[in-house]
Amino acid sequence: MTELEEKVREEVGKVLDPETGMSFAEMQMITNVKEEEPGVVRVEFIPTSPFCPIAFKLAADIRDAAKKVPGVKKALVYCRGHAMEQQINEMTNK
């Protein structure tokens, strides 16, 4: 894992799930962080439920947290295991 990947994983891990009050790191929701090219990171997460009503918000929160990390030019966030996975990914990564 690169230094940037570690910093992004740490930052997005701090995002809180408003339904449980727990962080994504505590809930192990972040499944992958990968630097695709210099300054471009890909973050994958699994919501707490395949029908999680706030998965769109969670994806946006993860993207915003990743963008705060110095050195990140672009953050791509992919939801996995949700009924509306495709729509979430398209909206988050416009």
N, C-alpha and C positions, 0 to 999 in steps of 0.2 A: 504494500500500500504506500502510495506517495505521501509526502508531507501534506500536500493540498487535500488529498482524499481523507486523510486523518482529521484535518481541521474541519472539513465539511461534515464528516460523520459526527464529529463532536458537536458542531453547531446545530445541525438538524436533529440530533438526538435530544436537544434541550426543548424542542417544540412540545407543547403540552396537548394532550387529547382532552378537549373540554368536557367530554362525557365522563371521563374517569379521573381527571386531574393528574394523571401520571404522564411522565415524559415518554417520547417515542423510544428513547434508549431503554428505559425501564420496561417498556412493553415489548421491546425487540421488534418494532414495526419496520425499521430500516433494514432492508435485506441486502442492498448493494450500493456502494458508492464507487464510481469509476471515473477517472479523468480521461475523457475520450480523446482530447487533444489539449494542448496548453491553454489553460483557463476555462475549458468547457468540461463541466462535470455532469455526470448522469447519476441520479439518485432513484432507487426503486424502493417502494414501500408496500406493505400489505395493511389495509385497514382492519379494524377490529371485527368487522362483519362484511360479508359479500353485499350487504344492502345498507351499509353505513350511510346515514343521511347527510353526513357532513364531509364525505370523502373529497368533494371538490374543494372545500375550504382547507382541508388538511394538505392537499397537494399544493395549493397556493402558499400556505404557511411554510411548507418545506422549501419550495422554490425561493421564497423571500429570505428565509434563514440562510440558505446556501449562498445566495447573492451577497450577503453581508460579509462573507469570508474574503479577506484581502487576496487578490489574485484570481478570483472567480469572475470571468467576463460573462459567462452564460451558464445557467443551471437548467438542465432538462430533468423533469420529474415524471416518473412512470409509476402508476398505481397498478398493482397486480391482485388478482383474485376478487375483483368487485364486479357486480352485475353491469355497471356502466363504465367499466375500465377504459374502453376505447374513447368514449366521449370525454372522460376526465383527462386522459392523456392529451387529446387533441386541444382542449381548451387551455390546459396548463402550459402547453409548449408552443403556443401560437407565435 
